[in-house]
Amino acid sequence: MRDEQALARRIRLRERDGGADVVLVVLSDSAHNRAVAGELRRTLGPSYATGPRRILTALRSGLALPGCGVVLV
């Protein structure tokens, strides 16, 4: 991820056009992405405040995602 504002714009377009209830942003777990993931979360706002642990727990359990978020894998 090089430009979090451009990525945020693309995500907002997908939210608007896609009709999804929850959006999960999955980034590779690189040093660079770890450094900028917090900024991306702030750029996306409070609707993306669901923590990665809660999201990963839901995915492992086969449950619905508890909300939008950003996860590094």
HELIX and SHEET records of a PDB file:
HELIX    1   1 GLU A    4  GLY A   18  1                                  15    
HELIX    2   2 ALA A   31  LEU A   44  1                                  14    
HELIX    3   3 PRO A   46  TYR A   48  5                                   3    
HELIX    4   4 PRO A   52  SER A   61  1                                  10    
SHEET    1   A 2 LEU A  24  LEU A  27  0                                        
SHEET    2   A 2 GLY A  69  LEU A  72  1                                        
END                                                                             
